[in-house]
Amino acid sequence: MTMLIYFLLIIAIPILIQLYLRRTYAEHLRIAARSGLTGREVARRLLDANGLYNVRVEEVRGKLTDHYDPTTKTVRLSSDNYYGSSIASVSVAAHEVGHAIQDAEGYAFLRFRHALVPLATFGSNASFFFILLGIVLYSANLILLGIITMAFAVLFQIVTLPVEFNASSRALNQLVSLNVIGMNEEHAARKVLNAAALTYVAATVVAVLELVRFIMVYAGMNNE
């Protein structure tokens, strides 16, 4: 029963959060921002206001594929947000600009996350191989190796949380201080930004639960 509840949790949590994000995003995609500025125009205004004239703003295919690329100094916005002038569009655009500002300022958690990328990538790719092999061969040492490598991926997820919440906080402050949104629109923008942040919380919870599960498997093997 415990394992059944566990699997239901790791399946249900991400699905429910994604549904909430998509519903919140779709709802606010239909609400026009008072300024009438598109996501591209908002991103450009916020970047220029922070002296980031070298950061480009580009359109990217897909839905909710928005991101900031630190290697090319580019804010990429999905079509809905690039051309849209909704509360959702300007909020997402501002969030990605928040990451560009973090990058320019050398925000500690962002730098730490970048440094973790190689280890996290290796950990997410190799950990389950070591753990599965350890279970098949009944080798506690292999499972421990899998747990250690998985821990790097989990740490990456944990470090991502302050990065995302900080970017959202910066976004809201920028939108208000530069009069892109009015005080009556602040609550709606915060709702969009919080919904997006919850997806990272869900991913972190699932990653931690997986790590704890395998730690318990390892501890059980050592106790036998």
C-alpha positions as protocol buffer text, in pm:
chain_id: "A"
residue {
  index: 1
  type: MET
  ca { x: 0 y: 0 z: 0 }
}
residue {
  index: 2
  type: THR
  ca { x: 287 y: 239 z: 84 }
}
residue {
  index: 3
  type: MET
  ca { x: 449 y: 180 z: -257 }
}
residue {
  index: 4
  type: LEU
  ca { x: 115 y: 229 z: -430 }
}
residue {
  index: 5
  type: ILE
  ca { x: 67 y: 565 z: -256 }
}
residue {
  index: 6
  type: TYR
  ca { x: 425 y: 659 z: -345 }
}
residue {
  index: 7
  type: PHE
  ca { x: 380 y: 585 z: -716 }
}
residue {
  index: 8
  type: LEU
  ca { x: 47 y: 766 z: -721 }
}
residue {
  index: 9
  type: LEU
  ca { x: 217 y: 1071 z: -569 }
}
residue {
  index: 10
  type: ILE
  ca { x: 508 y: 1087 z: -815 }
}
residue {
  index: 11
  type: ILE
  ca { x: 265 y: 1045 z: -1106 }
}
residue {
  index: 12
  type: ALA
  ca { x: -14 y: 1270 z: -978 }
}
residue {
  index: 13
  type: ILE
  ca { x: 189 y: 1566 z: -849 }
}
residue {
  index: 14
  type: PRO
  ca { x: 351 y: 1666 z: -1184 }
}
residue {
  index: 15
  type: ILE
  ca { x: 29 y: 1604 z: -1379 }
}
residue {
  index: 16
  type: LEU
  ca { x: -184 y: 1815 z: -1143 }
}
residue {
  index: 17
  type: ILE
  ca { x: 69 y: 2098 z: -1138 }
}
residue {
  index: 18
  type: GLN
  ca { x: 96 y: 2097 z: -1517 }
}
residue {
  index: 19
  type: LEU
  ca { x: -282 y: 2108 z: -1549 }
}
residue {
  index: 20
  type: TYR
  ca { x: -294 y: 2400 z: -1306 }
}
residue {
  index: 21
  type: LEU
  ca { x: -19 y: 2585 z: -1497 }
}
residue {
  index: 22
  type: ARG
  ca { x: -186 y: 2535 z: -1834 }
}
residue {
  index: 23
  type: ARG
  ca { x: -527 y: 2641 z: -1700 }
}
residue {
  index: 24
  type: THR
  ca { x: -382 y: 2951 z: -1530 }
}
residue {
  index: 25
  type: TYR
  ca { x: -176 y: 3041 z: -1836 }
}
residue {
  index: 26
  type: ALA
  ca { x: -470 y: 2993 z: -2076 }
}
residue {
  index: 27
  type: GLU
  ca { x: -696 y: 3200 z: -1851 }
}
residue {
  index: 28
  type: HIS
  ca { x: -455 y: 3494 z: -1838 }
}
residue {
  index: 29
  type: LEU
  ca { x: -365 y: 3461 z: -2205 }
}
residue {
  index: 30
  type: ARG
  ca { x: -715 y: 3594 z: -2272 }
}
residue {
  index: 31
  type: ILE
  ca { x: -670 y: 3898 z: -2046 }
}
residue {
  index: 32
  type: ALA
  ca { x: -511 y: 4193 z: -2225 }
}
residue {
  index: 33
  type: ALA
  ca { x: -248 y: 4391 z: -2036 }
}
residue {
  index: 34
  type: ARG
  ca { x: -325 y: 4759 z: -1992 }
}
residue {
  index: 35
  type: SER
  ca { x: -4 y: 4872 z: -2163 }
}
residue {
  index: 36
  type: GLY
  ca { x: -85 y: 4692 z: -2488 }
}
residue {
  index: 37
  type: LEU
  ca { x: 281 y: 4594 z: -2524 }
}
residue {
  index: 38
  type: THR
  ca { x: 367 y: 4254 z: -2667 }
}
residue {
  index: 39
  type: GLY
  ca { x: 593 y: 4009 z: -2485 }
}
residue {
  index: 40
  type: ARG
  ca { x: 876 y: 4098 z: -2723 }
}
residue {
  index: 41
  type: GLU
  ca { x: 833 y: 4469 z: -2656 }
}
residue {
  index: 42
  type: VAL
  ca { x: 817 y: 4414 z: -2280 }
}
residue {
  index: 43
  type: ALA
  ca { x: 1130 y: 4199 z: -2285 }
}
residue {
  index: 44
  type: ARG
  ca { x: 1317 y: 4461 z: -2489 }
}
residue {
  index: 45
  type: ARG
  ca { x: 1201 y: 4747 z: -2263 }
}
residue {
  index: 46
  type: LEU
  ca { x: 1306 y: 4564 z: -1945 }
}
residue {
  index: 47
  type: LEU
  ca { x: 1639 y: 4458 z: -2090 }
}
residue {
  index: 48
  type: ASP
  ca { x: 1721 y: 4811 z: -2206 }
}
residue {
  index: 49
  type: ALA
  ca { x: 1613 y: 4956 z: -1870 }
}
residue {
  index: 50
  type: ASN
  ca { x: 1874 y: 4732 z: -1707 }
}
residue {
  index: 51
  type: GLY
  ca { x: 2146 y: 4815 z: -1959 }
}
residue {
  index: 52
  type: LEU
  ca { x: 2132 y: 4474 z: -2124 }
}
residue {
  index: 53
  type: TYR
  ca { x: 2140 y: 4603 z: -2481 }
}
residue {
  index: 54
  type: ASN
  ca { x: 2348 y: 4303 z: -2593 }
}
residue {
  index: 55
  type: VAL
  ca { x: 2076 y: 4050 z: -2499 }
}
residue {
  index: 56
  type: ARG
  ca { x: 1859 y: 3958 z: -2796 }
}
residue {
  index: 57
  type: VAL
  ca { x: 1489 y: 3867 z: -2796 }
}
residue {
  index: 58
  type: GLU
  ca { x: 1384 y: 3591 z: -3035 }
}
residue {
  index: 59
  type: GLU
  ca { x: 1078 y: 3384 z: -3113 }
}
residue {
  index: 60
  type: VAL
  ca { x: 1093 y: 3010 z: -3046 }
}
residue {
  index: 61
  type: ARG
  ca { x: 853 y: 2741 z: -3161 }
}
residue {
  index: 62
  type: GLY
  ca { x: 624 y: 2553 z: -2928 }
}
residue {
  index: 63
  type: LYS
  ca { x: 399 y: 2638 z: -2636 }
}
residue {
  index: 64
  type: LEU
  ca { x: 548 y: 2746 z: -2303 }
}
residue {
  index: 65
  type: THR
  ca { x: 896 y: 2685 z: -2447 }
}
residue {
  index: 66
  type: ASP
  ca { x: 1014 y: 3026 z: -2324 }
}
residue {
  index: 67
  type: HIS
  ca { x: 1366 y: 3037 z: -2182 }
}
residue {
  index: 68
  type: TYR
  ca { x: 1681 y: 3243 z: -2145 }
}
residue {
  index: 69
  type: ASP
  ca { x: 1996 y: 3110 z: -2311 }
}
residue {
  index: 70
  type: PRO
  ca { x: 2302 y: 3236 z: -2119 }
}
residue {
  index: 71
  type: THR
  ca { x: 2546 y: 3100 z: -2380 }
}
residue {
  index: 72
  type: THR
  ca { x: 2413 y: 3326 z: -2656 }
}
residue {
  index: 73
  type: LYS
  ca { x: 2264 y: 3596 z: -2428 }
}
residue {
  index: 74
  type: THR
  ca { x: 1920 y: 3548 z: -2581 }
}
residue {
  index: 75
  type: VAL
  ca { x: 1568 y: 3563 z: -2438 }
}
residue {
  index: 76
  type: ARG
  ca { x: 1352 y: 3323 z: -2639 }
}
residue {
  index: 77
  type: LEU
  ca { x: 976 y: 3355 z: -2624 }
}
residue {
  index: 78
  type: SER
  ca { x: 714 y: 3117 z: -2761 }
}
residue {
  index: 79
  type: SER
  ca { x: 493 y: 3261 z: -3035 }
}
residue {
  index: 80
  type: ASP
  ca { x: 196 y: 3326 z: -2805 }
}
residue {
  index: 81
  type: ASN
  ca { x: 414 y: 3532 z: -2573 }
}
residue {
  index: 82
  type: TYR
  ca { x: 637 y: 3691 z: -2838 }
}
residue {
  index: 83
  type: TYR
  ca { x: 343 y: 3846 z: -3023 }
}
residue {
  index: 84
  type: GLY
  ca { x: 84 y: 3845 z: -2745 }
}
residue {
  index: 85
  type: SER
  ca { x: -1 y: 4142 z: -2524 }
}
residue {
  index: 86
  type: SER
  ca { x: -182 y: 3950 z: -2250 }
}
residue {
  index: 87
  type: ILE
  ca { x: -103 y: 3940 z: -1879 }
}
residue {
  index: 88
  type: ALA
  ca { x: 36 y: 3590 z: -1933 }
}
residue {
  index: 89
  type: SER
  ca { x: 259 y: 3702 z: -2221 }
}
residue {
  index: 90
  type: VAL
  ca { x: 414 y: 4001 z: -2046 }
}
residue {
  index: 91
  type: SER
  ca { x: 460 y: 3802 z: -1721 }
}
residue {
  index: 92
  type: VAL
  ca { x: 645 y: 3518 z: -1892 }
}
residue {
  index: 93
  type: ALA
  ca { x: 856 y: 3762 z: -2093 }
}
residue {
  index: 94
  type: ALA
  ca { x: 951 y: 3949 z: -1776 }
}
residue {
  index: 95
  type: HIS
  ca { x: 1039 y: 3622 z: -1601 }
}
residue {
  index: 96
  type: GLU
  ca { x: 1288 y: 3531 z: -1874 }
}
residue {
  index: 97
  type: VAL
  ca { x: 1435 y: 3879 z: -1855 }
}
residue {
  index: 98
  type: GLY
  ca { x: 1471 y: 3813 z: -1483 }
}
residue {
  index: 99
  type: HIS
  ca { x: 1711 y: 3531 z: -1572 }
}
residue {
  index: 100
  type: ALA
  ca { x: 1906 y: 3763 z: -1802 }
}
residue {
  index: 101
  type: ILE
  ca { x: 1943 y: 4011 z: -1517 }
}
residue {
  index: 102
  type: GLN
  ca { x: 2057 y: 3731 z: -1286 }
}
residue {
  index: 103
  type: ASP
  ca { x: 2317 y: 3632 z: -1543 }
}
residue {
  index: 104
  type: ALA
  ca { x: 2443 y: 3988 z: -1582 }
}
residue {
  index: 105
  type: GLU
  ca { x: 2470 y: 4034 z: -1205 }
}
residue {
  index: 106
  type: GLY
  ca { x: 2638 y: 3697 z: -1150 }
}
residue {
  index: 107
  type: TYR
  ca { x: 2356 y: 3576 z: -925 }
}
residue {
  index: 108
  type: ALA
  ca { x: 2514 y: 3310 z: -701 }
}
residue {
  index: 109
  type: PHE
  ca { x: 2249 y: 3040 z: -733 }
}
residue {
  index: 110
  type: LEU
  ca { x: 2242 y: 3077 z: -1112 }
}
residue {
  index: 111
  type: ARG
  ca { x: 2620 y: 3041 z: -1131 }
}
residue {
  index: 112
  type: PHE
  ca { x: 2605 y: 2739 z: -902 }
}
residue {
  index: 113
  type: ARG
  ca { x: 2333 y: 2582 z: -1118 }
}
residue {
  index: 114
  type: HIS
  ca { x: 2541 y: 2635 z: -1433 }
}
residue {
  index: 115
  type: ALA
  ca { x: 2838 y: 2469 z: -1262 }
}
residue {
  index: 116
  type: LEU
  ca { x: 2619 y: 2171 z: -1171 }
}
residue {
  index: 117
  type: VAL
  ca { x: 2497 y: 2107 z: -1528 }
}
residue {
  index: 118
  type: PRO
  ca { x: 2765 y: 1849 z: -1629 }
}
residue {
  index: 119
  type: LEU
  ca { x: 2729 y: 1655 z: -1302 }
}
residue {
  index: 120
  type: ALA
  ca { x: 2349 y: 1676 z: -1309 }
}
residue {
  index: 121
  type: THR
  ca { x: 2336 y: 1555 z: -1670 }
}
residue {
  index: 122
  type: PHE
  ca { x: 2565 y: 1264 z: -1593 }
}
residue {
  index: 123
  type: GLY
  ca { x: 2368 y: 1185 z: -1278 }
}
residue {
  index: 124
  type: SER
  ca { x: 2029 y: 1181 z: -1447 }
}
residue {
  index: 125
  type: ASN
  ca { x: 2161 y: 961 z: -1728 }
}
residue {
  index: 126
  type: ALA
  ca { x: 2373 y: 718 z: -1528 }
}
residue {
  index: 127
  type: SER
  ca { x: 2201 y: 684 z: -1189 }
}
residue {
  index: 128
  type: PHE
  ca { x: 1919 y: 452 z: -1293 }
}
residue {
  index: 129
  type: PHE
  ca { x: 2164 y: 230 z: -1483 }
}
residue {
  index: 130
  type: PHE
  ca { x: 2375 y: 184 z: -1168 }
}
residue {
  index: 131
  type: ILE
  ca { x: 2069 y: 131 z: -948 }
}
residue {
  index: 132
  type: LEU
  ca { x: 1904 y: -117 z: -1185 }
}
residue {
  index: 133
  type: LEU
  ca { x: 2229 y: -307 z: -1222 }
}
residue {
  index: 134
  type: GLY
  ca { x: 2270 y: -304 z: -845 }
}
residue {
  index: 135
  type: ILE
  ca { x: 1921 y: -447 z: -795 }
}
residue {
  index: 136
  type: VAL
  ca { x: 1974 y: -718 z: -1059 }
}
residue {
  index: 137
  type: LEU
  ca { x: 2314 y: -816 z: -917 }
}
residue {
  index: 138
  type: TYR
  ca { x: 2200 y: -749 z: -561 }
}
residue {
  index: 139
  type: SER
  ca { x: 2495 y: -516 z: -511 }
}
residue {
  index: 140
  type: ALA
  ca { x: 2457 y: -248 z: -243 }
}
residue {
  index: 141
  type: ASN
  ca { x: 2771 y: -75 z: -370 }
}
residue {
  index: 142
  type: LEU
  ca { x: 2627 y: -25 z: -718 }
}
residue {
  index: 143
  type: ILE
  ca { x: 2304 y: 109 z: -570 }
}
residue {
  index: 144
  type: LEU
  ca { x: 2506 y: 348 z: -354 }
}
residue {
  index: 145
  type: LEU
  ca { x: 2692 y: 466 z: -666 }
}
residue {
  index: 146
  type: GLY
  ca { x: 2356 y: 525 z: -833 }
}
residue {
  index: 147
  type: ILE
  ca { x: 2232 y: 719 z: -531 }
}
residue {
  index: 148
  type: ILE
  ca { x: 2542 y: 940 z: -530 }
}
residue {
  index: 149
  type: THR
  ca { x: 2510 y: 1020 z: -901 }
}
residue {
  index: 150
  type: MET
  ca { x: 2135 y: 1078 z: -864 }
}
residue {
  index: 151
  type: ALA
  ca { x: 2205 y: 1321 z: -579 }
}
residue {
  index: 152
  type: PHE
  ca { x: 2376 y: 1558 z: -825 }
}
residue {
  index: 153
  type: ALA
  ca { x: 2060 y: 1569 z: -1038 }
}
residue {
  index: 154
  type: VAL
  ca { x: 1846 y: 1624 z: -728 }
}
residue {
  index: 155
  type: LEU
  ca { x: 2076 y: 1900 z: -607 }
}
residue {
  index: 156
  type: PHE
  ca { x: 2037 y: 2068 z: -947 }
}
residue {
  index: 157
  type: GLN
  ca { x: 1659 y: 2060 z: -904 }
}
residue {
  index: 158
  type: ILE
  ca { x: 1685 y: 2206 z: -553 }
}
residue {
  index: 159
  type: VAL
  ca { x: 1917 y: 2487 z: -664 }
}
residue {
  index: 160
  type: THR
  ca { x: 1677 y: 2565 z: -951 }
}
residue {
  index: 161
  type: LEU
  ca { x: 1406 y: 2668 z: -703 }
}
residue {
  index: 162
  type: PRO
  ca { x: 1568 y: 2990 z: -572 }
}
residue {
  index: 163
  type: VAL
  ca { x: 1675 y: 3073 z: -928 }
}
residue {
  index: 164
  type: GLU
  ca { x: 1318 y: 3053 z: -1056 }
}
residue {
  index: 165
  type: PHE
  ca { x: 1152 y: 3224 z: -761 }
}
residue {
  index: 166
  type: ASN
  ca { x: 1407 y: 3504 z: -772 }
}
residue {
  index: 167
  type: ALA
  ca { x: 1352 y: 3553 z: -1146 }
}
residue {
  index: 168
  type: SER
  ca { x: 976 y: 3576 z: -1086 }
}
residue {
  index: 169
  type: SER
  ca { x: 1027 y: 3828 z: -805 }
}
residue {
  index: 170
  type: ARG
  ca { x: 1250 y: 4039 z: -1028 }
}
residue {
  index: 171
  type: ALA
  ca { x: 995 y: 4013 z: -1309 }
}
residue {
  index: 172
  type: LEU
  ca { x: 710 y: 4143 z: -1097 }
}
residue {
  index: 173
  type: ASN
  ca { x: 919 y: 4428 z: -959 }
}
residue {
  index: 174
  type: GLN
  ca { x: 1028 y: 4528 z: -1308 }
}
residue {
  index: 175
  type: LEU
  ca { x: 676 y: 4514 z: -1450 }
}
residue {
  index: 176
  type: VAL
  ca { x: 542 y: 4738 z: -1174 }
}
residue {
  index: 177
  type: SER
  ca { x: 833 y: 4983 z: -1151 }
}
residue {
  index: 178
  type: LEU
  ca { x: 840 y: 5039 z: -1529 }
}
residue {
  index: 179
  type: ASN
  ca { x: 459 y: 5077 z: -1543 }
}
residue {
  index: 180
  type: VAL
  ca { x: 415 y: 4785 z: -1780 }
}
residue {
  index: 181
  type: ILE
  ca { x: 129 y: 4665 z: -1559 }
}
residue {
  index: 182
  type: GLY
  ca { x: -93 y: 4859 z: -1322 }
}
residue {
  index: 183
  type: MET
  ca { x: -148 y: 4787 z: -956 }
}
residue {
  index: 184
  type: ASN
  ca { x: -479 y: 4618 z: -1040 }
}
residue {
  index: 185
  type: GLU
  ca { x: -293 y: 4378 z: -1273 }
}
residue {
  index: 186
  type: GLU
  ca { x: -23 y: 4284 z: -1023 }
}
residue {
  index: 187
  type: HIS
  ca { x: -227 y: 4003 z: -863 }
}
residue {
  index: 188
  type: ALA
  ca { x: -294 y: 3840 z: -1201 }
}
residue {
  index: 189
  type: ALA
  ca { x: 73 y: 3860 z: -1303 }
}
residue {
  index: 190
  type: ARG
  ca { x: 179 y: 3711 z: -970 }
}
residue {
  index: 191
  type: LYS
  ca { x: -66 y: 3424 z: -1020 }
}
residue {
  index: 192
  type: VAL
  ca { x: 89 y: 3338 z: -1358 }
}
residue {
  index: 193
  type: LEU
  ca { x: 443 y: 3357 z: -1221 }
}
residue {
  index: 194
  type: ASN
  ca { x: 357 y: 3144 z: -916 }
}
residue {
  index: 195
  type: ALA
  ca { x: 190 y: 2880 z: -1133 }
}
residue {
  index: 196
  type: ALA
  ca { x: 504 y: 2854 z: -1345 }
}
residue {
  index: 197
  type: ALA
  ca { x: 723 y: 2828 z: -1035 }
}
residue {
  index: 198
  type: LEU
  ca { x: 510 y: 2544 z: -901 }
}
residue {
  index: 199
  type: THR
  ca { x: 620 y: 2323 z: -1189 }
}
residue {
  index: 200
  type: TYR
  ca { x: 977 y: 2341 z: -1057 }
}
residue {
  index: 201
  type: VAL
  ca { x: 855 y: 2268 z: -705 }
}
residue {
  index: 202
  type: ALA
  ca { x: 674 y: 1958 z: -835 }
}
residue {
  index: 203
  type: ALA
  ca { x: 983 y: 1839 z: -1023 }
}
residue {
  index: 204
  type: THR
  ca { x: 1195 y: 1884 z: -711 }
}
residue {
  index: 205
  type: VAL
  ca { x: 949 y: 1698 z: -488 }
}
residue {
  index: 206
  type: VAL
  ca { x: 942 y: 1403 z: -729 }
}
residue {
  index: 207
  type: ALA
  ca { x: 1323 y: 1399 z: -756 }
}
residue {
  index: 208
  type: VAL
  ca { x: 1364 y: 1402 z: -377 }
}
residue {
  index: 209
  type: LEU
  ca { x: 1105 y: 1125 z: -333 }
}
residue {
  index: 210
  type: GLU
  ca { x: 1289 y: 909 z: -587 }
}
residue {
  index: 211
  type: LEU
  ca { x: 1619 y: 966 z: -410 }
}
residue {
  index: 212
  type: VAL
  ca { x: 1468 y: 881 z: -70 }
}
residue {
  index: 213
  type: ARG
  ca { x: 1313 y: 563 z: -212 }
}
residue {
  index: 214
  type: PHE
  ca { x: 1647 y: 433 z: -336 }
}
residue {
  index: 215
  type: ILE
  ca { x: 1820 y: 531 z: -13 }
}
residue {
  index: 216
  type: MET
  ca { x: 1563 y: 312 z: 165 }
}
residue {
  index: 217
  type: VAL
  ca { x: 1634 y: 26 z: -77 }
}
residue {
  index: 218
  type: TYR
  ca { x: 2006 y: 62 z: -6 }
}
residue {
  index: 219
  type: ALA
  ca { x: 1948 y: 74 z: 370 }
}
residue {
  index: 220
  type: GLY
  ca { x: 1728 y: -236 z: 350 }
}
residue {
  index: 221
  type: MET
  ca { x: 1995 y: -432 z: 166 }
}
residue {
  index: 222
  type: ASN
  ca { x: 2257 y: -334 z: 424 }
}
residue {
  index: 223
  type: ASN
  ca { x: 2031 y: -444 z: 710 }
}
residue {
  index: 224
  type: GLU
  ca { x: 1981 y: -793 z: 569 }
}
